[in-house]
Amino acid sequence: MIIKNDAASFDSYIKDASNYKGFCDKVLLPETVEDIVSIVKECSASKTPISIAGNGTGLNGGRVPEGGVVISMERMNKVIGFDAQSLTAEVEAGVMLADFLQATDLKNFFYPPDPTEKNCFIGATISTNASGARTFGYGSTRAFVKEIEVVLADEEIIHLRRGEIFAENNKLDFTSLSGKQYSLSLPEFTMPQVKNTAGYCISENVDAIDLFIGSEGTLGIITRAKLMLLKKPESVVSALAFFADEEQALAFSQTLRNYAKAKRDQSGALINPCAIEFFDNNSLIFLKPKYSSIPLGAHSAVWLEQNCLSAEYDQLLEMYGEALSDSNALDDIWFAFEHKDYERLSSFRHSISDMVNEYISKNGFRKLGTDAAVPEENFREFYFFNKELMKSNNMDYVFYGHIGNCHLHLNMLPKNENEFAKGKMLYREICQKAVELNGTVSAEHGIGKMKREYFYLMYSDEVIKGMAKIKSTLDPHNILNRGNIFYEEDLV
Ligand SMILES: Cc1cc2nc3c(=O)[nH]c(=O)nc-3n(C[C@H](O)[C@H](O)[C@H](O)COP(=O)(O)OP(=O)(O)OC[C@H]3O[C@@H](n4cnc5c(N)ncnc54)[C@H](O)[C@@H]3O)c2cc1C
């Protein structure tokens, strides 16, 4: 295990991509689960906080330490193996998603979870239940996690397998490898019926593995996982369509959602996109310096993707062509016919997030990017509420993202401290509105340290205390990822 004591070497471990910065006393780079157990043992005895570091692409300060030690997972980076029969892969938590995707592709497998940023570690994507464009069709990371190994705050190791341990009447019991028994009381509430990463995943009969997935490192350190794979799709239809009018782009997105719904009800045509992404007018203007070929007259854009059989490809292409023409898309549609075109479209989507992060980091502000989602029936109200709020407050912004899941990111672009302060207030108003519309304040980035006040808008005191009690039962000294999700006063 490598131990870094020199503060000069801490720089990359005390911040994340949100520009949130912290401090620590030591950085540890374990190589085995035994290394992790021994670190936890020492920290538990001295009540030293542990912050768990993936690759630092998080956007909520979740991995940012506020004292204590950092455990970086970077040396636990082995793909342990693939099993073609069960369509699974076993990995250590520090495997980079980009490397894993490349390895799966080479073996003709397909791992659908696709956060826009691929330079993240698999353990972190499980800890944040990361999702992306394809979540519309395939679900988030959670849907592809079959097993996890977790080191708890009391140095015990648990192995959780999907489908093995369920809560009964809001009580969840499980046992560690050494035989220690745990019994958790789960608060009673209904999670919003949207893509959601705010707080713990809880239901009356939740699978134990789902409580740990998305728990943002507050309940344990994920060291290893078995992931579910699919066979590599034979073909992919992918296109970026531009519209002269925002209403046309919104209507086209709704048409695609309807197609997907019909297909899921088994009553629909062949069209069944797995990704539907939206770019508003400000996003296209923001991207124009890098993508000068964005057509003149383009106001908004929609990117879609569908995996299919080779035999279906031509027919599907034709059907999409018709749907686009019926929706009045501009003639200049960017279809991906070859791998390089496909890469170009993915990179177009990635660029907007990257350029926003560059902007905020150049100006020295923290990111003010919303992550709210609302049910489909409330999406239009939420969309125009956001836009009106920005307009009436004269705030620069870009608005883009996962419109398939009614989950867009509104990124404010403050030019000075005053605008940043105003932006923080507007952010809260947006979260409040999302909650009012039965949505979530965080659909994919999680709460971390930066979004706690919004998390507290979402649930009653009783529910938050119930979630905090789970944390306190498993981590009574609050050593793991202290400051994530909960304020300290709520932890018993
Ligand atoms: C340009 C850009 C685009 C992005 N797009 C998306 C997107 O589309 N969808 C999405 O979901 N996210 C997105 N993100 C956010 C980020 O990539 C994800 O949250 C990712 O899962 C973080 O991975 P990481 O390895 O960088 O983790 P870090 O930032 O280092 O950590 C993230 C959290 O996971 C915890 N953690 C890390 N490893 C473990 C472990 N082994 N056990 C327990 N806890 C652990 C950390 O303590 C922290 O709370 C984006 C970020 C950027 C910069």
PDBQT file of the ligand as one rigid body, heavy atoms in Angstrom, charges set to zero:
ROOT
HETATM    1  C1  LIG A 501     -18.193  16.225 -17.636  1.00  0.00    +0.000 C 
HETATM    2  C2  LIG A 501     -18.924  15.361 -16.631  1.00  0.00    +0.000 A 
HETATM    3  C3  LIG A 501     -20.076  14.699 -17.018  1.00  0.00    +0.000 A 
HETATM    4  C4  LIG A 501     -20.743  13.869 -16.094  1.00  0.00    +0.000 A 
HETATM    5  N1  LIG A 501     -21.847  13.191 -16.512  1.00  0.00    +0.000 NA
HETATM    6  C5  LIG A 501     -22.466  12.337 -15.659  1.00  0.00    +0.000 A 
HETATM    7  C6  LIG A 501     -23.584  11.583 -16.099  1.00  0.00    +0.000 A 
HETATM    8  O1  LIG A 501     -24.031  11.669 -17.242  1.00  0.00    +0.000 OA
HETATM    9  N2  LIG A 501     -24.161  10.752 -15.202  1.00  0.00    +0.000 N 
HETATM   10  C7  LIG A 501     -23.698  10.596 -13.914  1.00  0.00    +0.000 A 
HETATM   11  O2  LIG A 501     -24.264   9.807 -13.140  1.00  0.00    +0.000 OA
HETATM   12  N3  LIG A 501     -22.644  11.315 -13.483  1.00  0.00    +0.000 NA
HETATM   13  C8  LIG A 501     -22.013  12.158 -14.312  1.00  0.00    +0.000 A 
HETATM   14  N4  LIG A 501     -20.933  12.877 -13.875  1.00  0.00    +0.000 N 
HETATM   15  C9  LIG A 501     -20.506  12.736 -12.468  1.00  0.00    +0.000 C 
HETATM   16  C10 LIG A 501     -19.451  11.656 -12.204  1.00  0.00    +0.000 C 
HETATM   17  O3  LIG A 501     -18.764  11.306 -13.371  1.00  0.00    +0.000 OA
HETATM   18  C11 LIG A 501     -20.074  10.411 -11.573  1.00  0.00    +0.000 C 
HETATM   19  O4  LIG A 501     -20.671  10.755 -10.341  1.00  0.00    +0.000 OA
HETATM   20  C12 LIG A 501     -19.050   9.288 -11.294  1.00  0.00    +0.000 C 
HETATM   21  O5  LIG A 501     -19.722   8.156 -10.806  1.00  0.00    +0.000 OA
HETATM   22  C13 LIG A 501     -17.966   9.687 -10.303  1.00  0.00    +0.000 C 
HETATM   23  O6  LIG A 501     -16.908   8.757 -10.419  1.00  0.00    +0.000 OA
HETATM   24  P1  LIG A 501     -15.435   9.058  -9.859  1.00  0.00    +0.000 P 
HETATM   25  O7  LIG A 501     -14.630   7.815  -9.980  1.00  0.00    +0.000 OA
HETATM   26  O8  LIG A 501     -14.859  10.232 -10.513  1.00  0.00    +0.000 OA
HETATM   27  O9  LIG A 501     -15.749   9.297  -8.322  1.00  0.00    +0.000 OA
HETATM   28  P2  LIG A 501     -15.408  10.458  -7.278  1.00  0.00    +0.000 P 
HETATM   29  O10 LIG A 501     -15.800  11.786  -7.803  1.00  0.00    +0.000 OA
HETATM   30  O11 LIG A 501     -14.009  10.319  -6.817  1.00  0.00    +0.000 OA
HETATM   31  O12 LIG A 501     -16.411  10.031  -6.130  1.00  0.00    +0.000 OA
HETATM   32  C14 LIG A 501     -17.797  10.092  -6.274  1.00  0.00    +0.000 C 
HETATM   33  C15 LIG A 501     -18.469   9.565  -5.001  1.00  0.00    +0.000 C 
HETATM   34  O13 LIG A 501     -18.324   8.158  -4.898  1.00  0.00    +0.000 OA
HETATM   35  C16 LIG A 501     -17.714   7.812  -3.634  1.00  0.00    +0.000 C 
HETATM   36  N5  LIG A 501     -16.903   6.619  -3.884  1.00  0.00    +0.000 N 
HETATM   37  C17 LIG A 501     -15.908   6.491  -4.797  1.00  0.00    +0.000 A 
HETATM   38  N6  LIG A 501     -15.449   5.230  -4.809  1.00  0.00    +0.000 NA
HETATM   39  C18 LIG A 501     -16.141   4.549  -3.866  1.00  0.00    +0.000 A 
HETATM   40  C19 LIG A 501     -16.104   3.210  -3.397  1.00  0.00    +0.000 A 
HETATM   41  N7  LIG A 501     -15.259   2.313  -3.908  1.00  0.00    +0.000 N 
HETATM   42  N8  LIG A 501     -16.947   2.855  -2.390  1.00  0.00    +0.000 NA
HETATM   43  C20 LIG A 501     -17.819   3.754  -1.872  1.00  0.00    +0.000 A 
HETATM   44  N9  LIG A 501     -17.883   5.031  -2.267  1.00  0.00    +0.000 NA
HETATM   45  C21 LIG A 501     -17.070   5.426  -3.265  1.00  0.00    +0.000 A 
HETATM   46  C22 LIG A 501     -16.915   9.044  -3.282  1.00  0.00    +0.000 C 
HETATM   47  O14 LIG A 501     -16.600   9.097  -1.908  1.00  0.00    +0.000 OA
HETATM   48  C23 LIG A 501     -17.871  10.126  -3.715  1.00  0.00    +0.000 C 
HETATM   49  O15 LIG A 501     -18.883  10.297  -2.770  1.00  0.00    +0.000 OA
HETATM   50  C24 LIG A 501     -20.249  13.721 -14.758  1.00  0.00    +0.000 A 
HETATM   51  C25 LIG A 501     -19.092  14.411 -14.392  1.00  0.00    +0.000 A 
HETATM   52  C26 LIG A 501     -18.435  15.214 -15.302  1.00  0.00    +0.000 A 
HETATM   53  C27 LIG A 501     -17.184  15.914 -14.864  1.00  0.00    +0.000 C 
ENDROOT
TORSDOF 0
